Amino acid sequence: MYVSKYLISRHYGGPEEGGWWFDWWQFKCVIFEGSEERCRVWCERLNQESGPVDGEHDRFSVLGDEGDWFHAVEDRPCELQSKERPFYA
């Protein structure tokens, strides 16, 4: 198991229904590798300590344009990374 670090940024999807937004998950690195139990402990601790990239405004704020850090437990690194832009349905 792995603890992976992601940058989650908010992007404008389009003008449909008054405008819509989506989150883009960008893989940054593997923080830790080990048993599932140890990975979950590390992940929880890291997510409590991390937050907005600028340290002040999250990705939902009009002042926060960089995104948020997020850590995830994965079987393989990079599983959650966004691969293609979503389309309005």
C-alpha positions as CSV (number, residue, x, y, z in Angstrom):
1,M,0.0,0.0,0.0
2,Y,1.1,3.6,-0.6
3,V,0.3,7.1,0.7
4,S,0.2,9.4,-2.3
5,K,0.2,13.2,-2.3
6,Y,-2.2,15.0,-4.7
7,L,-2.8,18.6,-5.5
8,I,-6.6,19.2,-6.0
9,S,-7.4,22.3,-8.0
10,R,-10.7,23.7,-9.1
11,H,-11.4,24.5,-12.8
12,Y,-14.2,26.2,-14.7
13,G,-16.2,23.6,-16.7
14,G,-18.4,25.8,-18.7
15,P,-21.4,28.1,-18.7
16,E,-24.1,25.4,-18.7
17,E,-26.8,25.9,-16.0
18,G,-25.2,29.1,-14.8
19,G,-21.7,27.7,-14.8
20,W,-20.1,24.5,-13.4
21,W,-16.8,23.6,-11.9
22,F,-14.8,20.4,-11.5
23,D,-11.8,19.2,-9.4
24,W,-8.6,18.2,-11.1
25,W,-6.4,15.7,-9.1
26,Q,-2.7,15.9,-10.0
27,F,-0.4,13.3,-8.5
28,K,2.7,14.7,-6.9
29,C,4.6,11.9,-5.2
30,V,4.5,8.9,-2.9
31,I,5.0,9.9,0.7
32,F,5.1,6.4,2.3
33,E,5.0,2.7,1.5
34,G,4.0,0.0,4.0
35,S,1.2,-2.0,5.5
36,E,-2.4,-0.8,5.0
37,E,-2.7,0.0,8.8
38,R,0.5,2.1,8.8
39,C,-0.5,3.9,5.6
40,R,-3.9,4.8,7.0
41,V,-2.3,6.3,10.1
42,W,0.2,8.3,8.0
43,C,-2.6,9.4,5.7
44,E,-4.8,10.6,8.5
45,R,-2.0,12.5,10.1
46,L,-0.9,14.2,6.9
47,N,-4.4,15.2,5.9
48,Q,-4.9,16.8,9.4
49,E,-1.7,18.8,8.9
50,S,-2.2,19.8,5.3
51,G,-4.7,22.0,3.5
52,P,-4.6,24.9,1.0
53,V,-1.4,25.3,-1.0
54,D,-1.2,29.0,0.0
55,G,-1.9,28.1,3.6
56,E,-4.9,30.3,3.9
57,H,-7.6,29.9,1.1
58,D,-8.9,26.6,-0.1
59,R,-9.9,25.7,-3.6
60,F,-13.5,26.8,-3.0
61,S,-12.6,30.4,-2.1
62,V,-12.4,33.1,-4.8
63,L,-9.1,34.1,-3.2
64,G,-7.6,30.6,-3.3
65,D,-6.4,29.8,-6.9
66,E,-3.7,27.2,-6.2
67,G,-5.7,24.3,-4.7
68,D,-5.5,22.0,-1.8
69,W,-3.1,19.2,-0.7
70,F,-4.7,15.8,-0.2
71,H,-3.1,12.4,0.8
72,A,-4.7,9.1,-0.2
73,V,-4.1,5.4,0.6
74,E,-3.8,3.5,-2.7
75,D,-2.9,0.0,-3.9
76,R,-0.8,1.6,-6.6
77,P,0.5,5.1,-6.8
78,C,-1.3,7.6,-9.0
79,E,-4.7,5.8,-9.0
80,L,-6.7,8.9,-8.3
81,Q,-5.0,11.2,-10.8
82,S,-7.4,12.9,-13.2
83,K,-7.0,11.7,-16.7
84,E,-9.4,13.6,-18.8
85,R,-11.6,16.7,-18.5
86,P,-15.2,16.0,-17.5
87,F,-18.0,17.1,-19.8
88,Y,-21.3,18.5,-18.7
89,A,-24.1,16.0,-19.1
